[in-house]
Amino acid sequence: MSEPDISWIDMAAQATAAVESFATNEELLALFAGAVFALHQDTIHACAVDMARADDPGQAAAINAAQPTPLGDYAARVVLTMKALGTIERANRELIAHGLSPDIAQDAARVHLSLARLRLTAARLWLLTMQARAGDGGGAGLRVGVAGLWARLQTVPGNKLGESANIFVGSYYDNIRSDQLDLAAWPLSP
């Protein structure tokens, strides 16, 4: 296996462990689902890419025609989205690794770090999903692992999603906030 394949497999193992720990508590899993969904909705606004269908050529042509953007054609925006997800993943990983200022109260710091872990895992899930669908690394094991993560996540009903998603909306991109969540898009089924 190549080194990039191993990196994807390592990321998948970390994401799987995190999701399994979230799944031990129904409210925590719903909170994570909200983080995943908010990232999806904010990414549509930031990059004009629906990550759940990023590999659909029909969608790409329709979006290029309907939503011209200075960000480039659809393929360029998919690359931009992958880079943005990597940036979100790294920023939250660094926040967790380095912690917050000692001036922040312990309870508030715990909340901030817990939310960072949920955002980190949401970004990893979308990175893994897009990578698995592209078929460029990680192999069949990555596709199966990602499908398992989504199967777990899709147990969260849509009526529990809005409140959780609103906690995360606007926390991924500078100056991007989805004011209206399209709850009809849940459960996402990449």
N, C-alpha and C positions, 0 to 999 in steps of 0.2 A: 504494500500500500504506500502511496506517495505521502509526503509530509503534509500537503494541504488536506488530503483525505483524512489523515490522522487528526488534524486540527478540527475538522468538522465533526468527527466522531467524538473527540474530547468535549467539544461544545455541546453536542447532543447528550452526552452522559451527564454533564453538569446541569443542563436544562431539565433532563428527566428527573434527576435527583431533587431539584428544586420543586418541580411540579408535583412530584409524589409527596413531598413534605407539605405543600400547600393543600393537597387533596385530603389530608388528614383532618381538615377542619372546613366545613361547608362554607362558612363566611369568608375564610381566607381564600378558598378556591374561587368564590364569586368575586372577591376583590381582585385576584389575579386576572380573572376573565375580563373584568372592567379595564385593567391596565392594558391587556392585549387589544381589546376593542377600541379603547381610546387611541392607542397607537395607530391602529388601522384607520380610524376616522381622521385623525390629524395628518396622517401620511397622504391620504387622498387630497387634502387641502394643500399640503406643503409641496407635494411632488406630482400631483395628478396621476397617481398610480394606485390601483386597487391591488394590494399585495396578495389577496386571496386568489386573484386571477391574472397575475402578472405574466404568466406564460401563455395566455390565450391570444393567438394571433388575430382572431376576429375582434377581440376587445381592443387590441393595439391599434388596428386600422380605424376602428370607430372612434376611439379616443383621440387619435391624431387629427381626424377630420373635425370632430366636434369641439375639442378643447385645445386649440393651438396655444402654445405657451412659450415664453422666452427660455424655458428650461430645456428646450430641445424636443426631438421626436420621442416617441414612447420608449424605444430601446434605450435612448440616452437617459431618460427619466428613471428607468428601472435600475440602471447602473448608479445613478445619483441616489436612489432610494437605498440600495445596498450599502453605499458609503455612509449615508445618514444613519442607517441602523447600526453600522459599525461604530460610528461616533457616539450614538446614544448608549450602546453597550459598554464602550470604554469609559465614558464619563461616569456612568453609574458604578462600574467596577472600581474605578479609582476612588469614588466617593466612599464606597464600602471599605476599601483597603486603607484609606487614609483617615477616615472618620471626619467628624465635623469639628468646628472650633470648640475648645474647652469652655467657651463662654456660654454655649447653648446648654440649657437644662438637660439633665440625663433623660428624662421622659420624652422631651421634644426630640432629642438626638436619636433615641430608639425609634421613634415614629418615622423620622426622616430616613434613617438607614433601612428600615423595613420597607418603606415605599421605594427606595432606590433598588432594593433587591427585587421587588416586583417589576419595576421598570426594566431592570437589567435582564430579567428572565423573559419578559415580553419581547424585548428587542432580539434576544437570542432565538426565541421561538419563530419570529418572523424571518430572521436571517436564515435559520435552518429550513423553514418552509420554502422560501424562495430558492435556496440552493438545491433542495431536494427536488423541487419541480423542474429546475433547469437541468438536472441530471449531471451537473459538472462537479462532482466530488462527493465523497462519502459513500458512494455506491448504493446498492439496494438496502443495506442496513440503515442508512440515513433516512431513506424514504419510509421504511417500516417504522422506525423510531418516531419520526415526525407524525405519521398517521396515528400512532398510539397516543402521542401527546394531545393531538386534536380530539381524539375519541374521549379522552379524559376531560378535556376542557369543554366539550360540547354537552356535557351533562349539566352544565349551568344553564338554567332556564333564562330566557330573555327578560322576563319580568324582574329578575334580580340584577340585571346588568346595568341599567341606567344610572342608579345611584353610585355604584362602584366606578363606572366609567367616568362619571363627572369628577371624581377625585383626581383623575389622571389627565383629563382633557387639558391641553395647553401646557403640559409639563415636559413635552418631548422636543419641540422645535421653538426657536425664538419667534415670537410674534405670530404664532399659528395656534389657533384655538377653534375647534369645531363647536359652534354654538348650538347646532342641531345635530343630534346623533340619529343616524338611520338605523333604528333598532330592528328594522326588517332585514338588515344584513346579518343578523345573528340567528342561528349559529353559523359562523363562517365555516365553509367546508373546503379548504384548500386541498 
